[in-house]
Amino acid sequence: MATRELLKSVPLLPLEERDRRWNRLRKRMLMADVKALVFLGNDIYWDMGMANLKYVFQVDSNIGADGLFCLDGEPVVWSTLPYMNRPTSQDWISDVRDRGGMDTIAEELRARGLDRSRIGLVSFSSSVQVTPTLLHRDMLDRQRVLPNVTWVDANHLLQEMRMVKSEAEIDMLRAAGKIARLTVDALVDSARPGVPGAAVYDEMIRTQIAHGADPNVFILFSASPLEHDPNEPWHVLHHCDHPPTPSTRPLQDGDLIVTEWHTKYGGYRCHTEYTVYVGKRAPDQLLRLWDVAWECLEASRSALTTGRTIREALEILRLPARKADVDWAELGFHAMGLESPEFPTVVYENGRGNETLNGHNISDLVLETGMAFGNNIDLHDSTWRPDIGVMLSDFMVVRPDQAECLVGTPREIAQTG
């Protein structure tokens, strides 16, 4: 386990935050009547399969890890291979061992007299990955080596704990927000005619890593001519497919870029969306969409405040778009922290998309101070161009009077020609 002196150059939450979490988690375990929690982590979904392990143990791994957290006794983490299993960027736990699957976990549970107990199983689940993500072989081995354990799904214990962020967590998100703002500048500065889209993409990622962000970067990036044959497969809307590999096509005057990225700092993800027009003067129809998007963003600052319901917040945020009679791919907000999206999330209208993403059955949920959300303001006007739109967001923390913005997204649409 590393010392605080050694860890000065890496993002690290204080030991007081560890003690707060462990105390709260043990209370929830008592209420759920479980003696221990077994964590199974993997690299699914931009490594968010490790989110719960990161939250409890401050250990992250692109190869995955397992953990054991008990009502009594020190926790254990089993992390990757013998020569790669020493997490040097944390000082929360000292017992880190070679990863050996369910056999090694069973051995430890037997040693602690827990092989006939009620045990909570923690994996990965979110607003998108509704079904807990577990490897089939692990589940077979679980029954083989621990036939007398009563297993219960305990993901909800962690999801509920993570819904409201502590000030220590918000500090991490603030740091991510500052890097995200630098990334906006890198995007605008590099998006010039003749520059390949891949080079702009590269500069956005380079900026984040160079300023201390985690190297696992979620980014959606689309660039195409605003004026094009409607039969050509150009689509610049949030809900259209984005290429997994950045295009080497050079940008041209009249191109439009819409992009979303999650700056990750110490595991915490800060959401940003922005739009760039490559040219001296964007069309009036595009500028109108941007102005409406900005009205929605400003409205969300008063919408995402303590005591409002999800329904009330959505009505406030969406009112400018309804008045302007424009359409949207997504218009709402999704909770974020160690995952994206987290609960609660509402970006679609009722009846569209996954029920966990359209507010189904959560409209009366009340916002609490410390919840953290990325906006999704992705507008288009079908009477003008059904395949062209704008994307805009900041990252907001719920506060009593007005949401705290962590990025400071520019007021004007970028025009870089």
Disulfide bonds with the S-S distance in Angstrom:
none
